[in-house]
Amino acid sequence: MDAASFALPATERQIAYARSLALKNQSLLPWEVQQDRRSLSAWIEAQTKLKPVDTDQPTSKQVAFAERLARIKRRAVLDECFRDRQLLSRWIDSNR
C-alpha cells in the first residue's frame, strides 16, 4: 500500500482555522489540501506568514458607533460611508 492511503484526514478545527485564514488573506483554500492533515498544516503555516490583506472596510465597532450617533442626531449615514473606513471616520468626526 502506498503512503497516500495512510494519510490522516484534517481535523474540523484545522479546516475551520484554514478557512478563517483564507478569508483574512483573501486566498483560495484548495480542496486537495483539505483532505490531508499534513498538507493542510503546511498550507496553514504558509498562510500565517503572509501579511493579511488590509481592506478599506470599516470595522464593526466603527459601524455600530456611527449608527448610534445617527440615531442620537436623527441623521442617516450615507451608504458610501459603510464601504470606506476613511469616509466613515470623517462622518463620525463631523457628527459628534
Buried (B, 14 or more C-beta within 10 A) or exposed (E): EEEEEEEEEBEEEBBEBBEEBBEBBEBEBEEEBBEBBEBBBEBBEEBEEEEEEEEEEBEEEBBEBBEEBBEEEEEEBEEEBBEBBEBBBEBBEEEE
